[in-house]
Amino acid sequence: MNFDRSKELFEEGQKNLVGAVNSPVRAYKSVGGTPLFIKKAKGSKIIDVDNNQYIDLVLSYGPMILGHRPKKIEKSIVKALKNGYTFGATSAGEVELAKIICDAFPSMDKVRFVNSGTEAVLSSLRLARAFTNKNKIIKFSGCYHGHTDALLVAAGSGLATLSLPGSSGVPKEAVQNTLIAEYNNIEKVKNHINKSDDIAAVILEPITGNMGVIVPSPEFISELRKITKEKGILIIADEVMTGFRSKFGGAQELIDLEADITCLGKVIGGGFPVGAYGARNEIMEMVAPLGDMYQAGTLSGNPIAMASGIATLKELKKQNPFDTFNKVAEKIETILKEAAKVNNVALQVNRFGSMINPFFTKNVVVDFKTAQTSDTEKFKTFFWSMVRNGVFLPPSQFEAWFLSTALSNKDLKIIEKAIYAAMQAIDQHHNSK
């Protein structure tokens, strides 16, 4: 397997693209080597510019839940394209997709479409502050909510303990109202709440995906909901990643969480740029033109994204693959653990629905601190071995793997073979030292 053309494009891209990429994780800094440049994809497969074919477990970081270019979805997109690309006015597709989403979320009466998950989160913070007339936000270390200034702190970085900006260009003032707590640790949340009566909301991923897949304990969720209701604090559920992935709707119902505001993206656009935030009527009526919380977007509700989202969610509901996802994820977990055991590799596997994540550590992973005990050098070895054996993974220890309905039994056999080879590579390169 060679990557010559990817190497050429990476060098050429350095001239006019920042780092030859348009999103940092694509630069492969955490795993080393040359980033793969992709040419095309279909079904469960993705093909790079050197014509190497892989089973795709990245799926554009989640949106392609039905696999790449499913016929029904593609047909709907082509039909929409013939009517125009963007109108700068509302279309019927926006109304239809809004109804599908609100029907799937018991806590959501109205929704507003935007262009990305980051935009959805940014708007939800403004909405929470407008509704409560309070300023502070509690977030959890290791949780990533897009690149909005106020939340780009302790976002899967080493700056997990202090409210310090996690990026150059973010002033201290931008995060002075952001309080940091630890995921699955309710006492840290209570400490913040007991010290301040100016907290508008707690934002969390119901199931985390950017420090790896971590599931909250029932006690944590129960206590979080109880104390926030008592204090008039909103819960914002960032379901950009988990929305329509764990069930038809969100992960909230599965973990018994009743959020006040929900953020969505990824799956609801079927691969096109889209985001959304929604809540019950009394909250959403704060948003312009009904209220005085301003938010707008030229391409929001883009008709092509709406058509793709409608077709994707209709087909997803029809297929109802969520039990199958659990079974496939369980099988992959078993393979990972057995291969690790045979090769004397310390491994923890976390999963939820169609999301799965191996951590190269002996510690049970319940928060960002325990996630960081994973051996990232072993992951590098694992990653490149998987690639060379035909499986495309996120190039980071702390990114979830995603499953699609396009995965076949033949694909699973390729994944199994690749996992055993990768664990053997770890044994050879690390355990012998």
Summary of the structure (lengths in Angstrom):
residues: 433
radius of gyration: 21.4
end to end distance: 27.3
largest distance: 65.5
contacts: 1517
relative contact order: 0.16
helix: 42%
strand: 16%
